[in-house]
Amino acid sequence: MSAVHEGGCACGAVRYRVKNAPFRTSVCHCRACQRRTGSAFGVGIYFKQDDFELLRGELKAYEYRSDETHRWLRIERHVWTRSAHPWVPIPPEVEKFEKGPVQPPATPAR
């Protein structure tokens, strides 16, 4: 028997159901994926059309031509690492916390 999973968008307007395994999973590090997720990357999971069922809402498509990534930001801490996906490596030189929240660093005085 194939696996069946349901999901949707964050606002709940779109709901879907998929069956079987995806034919491709990937991580994209382009600037658009960084902006749309508020993270360092976006995750794309692709299913065959016959394995996808739209339950509610309307799908929309768009095209974005990626720009180059700016590398000025350095991550110093990872929190809630007990919930991290096993395929996301955490660099050994950063602070790691199994849970959270942890207090943000103090804002320097002006």
N, C-alpha and C positions, 0 to 999 in steps of 0.2 A: 504494500500500500504506500502511495506517495505522501509526503509531508504536505500539509496545508497550513498556510500562514495568512493572517490578515493584518493590515496596516492602513496607514493613511497619513495625511498631512497634519501638521501641528494644530491647526485651527479646527480640524474635524470635518471640513467641507468635503474632502475627498476620502473615500474609503475603498479599499481593494482587497482582493484575495488572490494568492498565488499558490500554485501546486508545483511539486517537483523541485529539484535543485536549480539554482540559477545557472545559466551557461557562462556567465562571466561575473566576476567581482573585481573591483579595482579601486584604488585610491588615487585621487587627482589633487595635485598640489598647486594648480593654477590660481591666480589671484581672484578670479570669479568664485571659485569654490571656497576659498578662504573667506571672502566677503559674505557669501550666502549662508555659510555655517557658523561664522564667527570663530573659526578654528584654524588650525594649520593646514587642513585638507578637507576634502569632501569624499564620501564613499559612494560609489555607484554599484548597484546590483542589477543585473540584467537577466530577464526571463524571456522565454519564448512566448510569442503572442498567444498561443493556444493555452499556455499555463497561467495567463493573467485574466482576471475578471474584475471589471469596475463595478463596485457595489453602490456607490453614491458619488455625485459630483460630476465635474467636467474636467478632463485633462487638457492642459495647454502646453504648447511647445514654444521654445524661444531659441535663438542662436546667440552665442556670445563668443567673440574672438578674443582669446586670452592675451593679457599683457604679461610682462615679466614679473616674477616675484621679487620683492624688496627684502633684503636679508639683514635689516638693522636690528630686529628684535631678538633678544636672547631670553629663552625661558629659563627661570631659575628654580622653579618648584613645581612638583606634581602632587595633587591632592586626590583623595578618594581612589588611591591606586588599587585598593582591593576590588574595585569595580572595573578596572582597566581591561580592555581586550588583550588577550595573550599575544596578539600579533602587532601590538603597538609597543616598541621598545622604549624604555625610559633610560635616558643617559645616566651613567653612574655618577657623574659629577654634580647632579642637581639634588636639591632637598626632596625627600619623598615622605609622604604622609599617607598611612593606610586609610584614615578617615578625614573628616573635615567638619565644619569649616575651620580654617586656621586664620589668624588675624593677618590682614595685609600689612606690609611694612609701613612704618610711620612716614607721613609726608614730611619732607624736609622743610624747615622754616625758611621763609623768604628773607 
